[in-house]
Amino acid sequence: MECNTSAALILLPAEHFITKRLIHQTHLRLKHTGVKTMMGALRTEFWNRKMRQALKRETSKCTRCQRLDSRHFDEIPAPLPM
């Protein structure tokens, strides 16, 4: 007899404090990895209908992730006098 592990997942409400805290702790535990990595880690035990949106919201609030994902500033040099 096979055991279905997906039936044992805990359903989390989308905008609950515990859900937000769990996502924040996972973000720190996985050392600021991306959304896909965090989603894979969380979906082994928990299920949330809007998990991708919640993870994107968490990474957008993180200053360290904002620095890593920022674009480089390319300054256009001023023309030299002739």
C-alpha positions, 0 to 999 in steps of 0.5 A, a space after each residue: 500500500 502506497 502512502 500519498 504524501 501530497 494529501 498530508 500537506 498543511 493548507 495555509 491561509 493566504 494573508 495570515 500572520 503565520 504564513 508571512 512569518 513562515 515565508 520570512 523564516 524560510 527566506 532567511 534559512 535558505 539565505 535569500 534564494 529565489 522564489 522557485 527555490 523557496 517554493 520548492 522548500 515550502 511545498 514539501 510540507 505546506 500548501 498555499 493558493 497564492 504562494 508565488 505572490 507571497 514569496 515575490 512580496 517577501 523578496 521585494 521587501 528584502 533590501 539584500 535581495 533588492 541589491 542583488 537584483 538591481 540593475 547596474 547604472 550605466 552613465 553616458 559620458 559627456 562629449 569632449 570639447 573639440 
